[in-house]
Amino acid sequence: MKSGQTIVMLLVFMAIAITVTTASVFLSISNSQNSSRLQISNEALAVAESGMENALLRLLRDPSYTGETLPVGDGNATISLAGSSPVVITSVGRMGNYVRTVRVTGSFAGVIFNINSWTQVY
């Protein structure tokens, strides 16, 4: 093999190695960003659920409760109620730019509040 061929082969292998390394770095960065987004989104869901639990407690204590904005950690939950039988409670959790919503439908049977559904709204 001539020395010119050796240099050409070395350059080809280096180009392949650089391409593979670059792709690996981009995949690692992408996975890290997606993981961070998922974590913040899950925190927004936890804020919405915290707001819902607060709303249920407040509604049991005061049936005329109409909602509020509740700070939860670094986020906030906006709680709203609609209807009377059934009552539809919506809690919107916000964490940064991420928003997650939980909706509960239920009704009073005397002093007991029966939850018919607890769903995440997409």
Protein Blocks (a to p, Z undefined) as FASTA:
>chain_A
ZZklmmmmmmmmmmmmmmmmmmmmmmmmmmmmmmmmmmmmmmmmmmmmmmmmmmmmmmmm
mmkbgbdcddehjbccddddedjbdcdddddddehjbccddddddddehjaccdfbdcdd
ZZ
